[in-house]
Amino acid sequence: MFLYDEDGNIATDLIVPANADTLALVEAMDAVRSTRKALKKEISDVPSYTGQHNPEDYYADEQNQYNLAVNAFGEALRDFIWKTSPRK
């Protein structure tokens, strides 16, 4: 889909740019969602018999990626609030 001006030319200036701070926050939230989905899948795929292993061993990497994404979201939210809060 293209946006056209009154002369029929593509008018890229009609597309509102995303705010960089807001975009960073949205991308961090998206990373949390995708890593949570991967973690839930790995947890559901743990076999009923794990032998000498703990069930957590089967999804430790995904748990770590999710934890990192959660921490990054917290930092992005903190930065967003800091940058967008009115100053006195």
N, C-alpha and C positions, 0 to 999 in steps of 0.2 A: 504494500500500500504506500502510495506516495501522496504527499501534500503538494498541491499546486497553487501558485499565485494566480492573480486575475488574468495574466497573460498566458497561462498554461505551462509555465516553467516550474520545475521542481523548486519549492521554497523551503530549503532546509532551515531557514531562520524561524519558521513556524513551529518547529519541534522544540519543545521546552526541554532544556538540558536538566539532567538529574543533579541535584545538589551532592557534592562529593562526600560530605559528612553523612548525609542520609543514605547515600549509596553504600558507603562502608558499613553502616549499621545493618542495612538490608542484606548485604552479602554475608555478614557475620551470622545473621539469623538464619539465612539459607544454609550455611555450613552446619549449624546446629541441627537443623531439620534433616539434612541428608546423612550426617553421621549418626544421628539417632535412629534413622531408618535402617542403616547398615548394622548398627548394634542390635536392634531388635531382631533383625533377620538372623544374625549369628547366634543370638541367645536361643531363638526358636530352633536352630539347626543343631544344637548340642545333642549328641546321642544319649540315649537313656543309660547306656553303660559307658562309663568313662575310664574304667580301669584304675590305674594309679593316679590319673589326672583329676584335678578339680574341674568342675564345669566352667569356672571362670577362666581357666587356661585356654578354652576354645574361643573365647571372644575378648581376650586381653588386649589385642591390638585395636580392635574396634572400640573398646571401652576407653583406651587411651586417646584415640582420635576424637571421640565424643567429648571427653574431658577437656582436651585442648580447645575444641571448638566452643565449648561452654565458657571457658576462661577468656577466649578471644572475644566472644560476644559481650561478656562483662566489661572488658576493656573498651570495646567499641562503644558500648552504651555510656560508659563513664566519659569517654572523650566527646561523644555527641552532646551529652548534657553540659559538659564543661564549655564546649565551643558555642553552643546555642543559648546558653543562659545569659540573661541580661546582666550587665555589669553596673555597679553603682559608682 
